[in-house]
Amino acid sequence: MKSKDQEKNEPFFITEDVAAEMAAAGYEFKPPGHARTKSVRDLYGWQFGEMLEEAIRRHLGKADAASECEPRGEGV
């Protein structure tokens, strides 16, 4: 049995081997329903060699151009 200090210092993740052991023991791993993953290419149209900030700026610029909202706020 591991001490509390040993357990505290170990990273928590489930490898394929651990998942197989859990499945053999009757456990089923289901990721939480609220967690989602998506690639930076899917989110912002990132292109090789480009800084993430550039991709985000380009993506937001396209979203603003497609929006029919008029600018509001101070200085408008």
C-alpha positions in Angstrom: 0.0 0.0 0.0 1.2 3.5 -0.8 1.6 6.2 1.7 -0.4 9.4 1.4 2.8 11.3 0.4 3.5 8.8 -2.5 -0.1 9.1 -3.8 0.0 12.9 -3.6 3.1 13.2 -5.7 2.0 10.9 -8.5 0.4 12.5 -11.6 -3.2 11.4 -12.2 -3.9 10.1 -15.7 -5.3 6.9 -17.1 -3.0 5.2 -19.6 -4.2 2.5 -22.0 -2.7 -0.2 -19.7 -4.5 1.3 -16.6 -7.7 1.5 -18.6 -7.4 -2.1 -19.6 -6.8 -3.2 -15.9 -9.8 -1.1 -14.9 -12.0 -2.7 -17.6 -10.9 -6.2 -16.5 -11.8 -5.3 -12.9 -15.3 -4.1 -14.1 -14.7 -0.4 -14.0 -15.7 1.8 -17.0 -14.0 5.0 -17.7 -16.2 7.8 -19.0 -14.8 11.3 -19.3 -17.0 14.0 -17.8 -19.7 15.3 -20.0 -18.8 18.9 -19.7 -15.2 18.4 -20.9 -14.6 19.1 -24.6 -11.5 19.0 -26.7 -10.9 20.5 -30.1 -7.7 21.3 -32.1 -6.4 24.8 -32.5 -6.9 24.3 -36.3 -10.6 23.6 -35.7 -11.0 26.5 -33.4 -9.1 29.3 -35.1 -8.0 28.0 -38.5 -4.4 27.9 -37.4 -1.9 27.4 -40.2 1.6 25.9 -39.9 4.2 28.5 -39.0 1.6 31.0 -37.7 1.6 32.3 -34.1 -1.6 31.4 -32.3 -2.3 35.1 -31.6 -2.3 35.7 -35.4 -4.8 32.9 -36.0 -7.1 34.1 -33.2 -6.9 37.7 -34.6 -7.8 36.5 -38.1 -10.6 34.3 -36.8 -12.1 37.2 -34.7 -11.7 39.5 -37.7 -13.7 37.1 -39.9 -16.4 36.8 -37.1 -16.7 40.5 -36.8 -17.0 40.9 -40.6 -19.7 38.3 -40.7 -21.6 39.9 -37.9 -24.4 42.3 -38.6 -24.0 44.0 -35.3 -23.2 47.6 -35.2 -20.4 48.8 -33.0 -21.5 50.4 -29.7 -19.9 51.9 -26.7 -17.7 55.0 -25.9 -16.1 56.7 -28.7 -18.4 55.4 -31.4 
